[in-house]
Amino acid sequence: MQIKKIIYYLGIDANPVSHLEKIISGIGGFLSIFSIIYISSLYVGVEAVYVIPSMGASAVLLFAAPHSALGQLWNVIGGHLISAAIGVTCARHLPGGIAAAASVGLAIGVMYYARCLHPPGGATALSAVIGGPHIHALGYEYILTPIAINTVTILLVAVLFNALFRWRRYPTFLIPKESDLDSAHKDYAPVDHANFV
C-alpha cells in the first residue's frame, strides 16, 4: 500500500507510453546525436567535433515528446541561439560563478520574452561559460559552430524521422487538422440519430 502511494506521489505512472513509442523515441535520439557528430566532423574536422550536451536534452523533447510546446521549431532555434549569445556575453564580461548563474537566469528571462522557452537553452548558455578554454576561444563563433550546426542538424533529423510515423508528425503544424481529416467525407450528408433509426 505504501509503495503505491510513493509511486503516485512521484508521478511514475502519470504518462504511460507504449513499448513501441519508447523504442522509436530511443532510436530517434540515437540518430539525432549520431547525425550531429557526423555533420560536425564534416564541417570542423574530426579532431574538433563539438556536440553540446544540451543537444541530448533537446533530443529527449524532440523524440520522446515531439508535440511538446517547449520543443517546437522556434523554441529550439531561438532557445539555443539566443542562449548561446547570452552565455558568450556573460563569459566575456562577468567573473566565473556570476557568469554561470547570470547566463542561465538571463537565458530563461530572454527566452520567455522572445517566446522561445526551451529548457536545454539554459544548458547551452551555461556551456558557453563553463565549457573550458576551447569553447571560450570560439567567442561569438560558438553561436554558429557548434550551436547553429547542432540545432539545424537535430531539427532536420526530427522532421524526417518523425515523419515516418503518422502520429508523431513534427513540428506540430504538420499534424493533419481534424477538419482536413473530415473533408474526405464532405460529400456525404450528415446523418443524425433520428434519421438513422
Summary of the structure (lengths in Angstrom):
residues: 197
radius of gyration: 21.3
end to end distance: 49.7
largest distance: 77.6
contacts: 566
relative contact order: 0.14
helix: 76%
strand: 0%
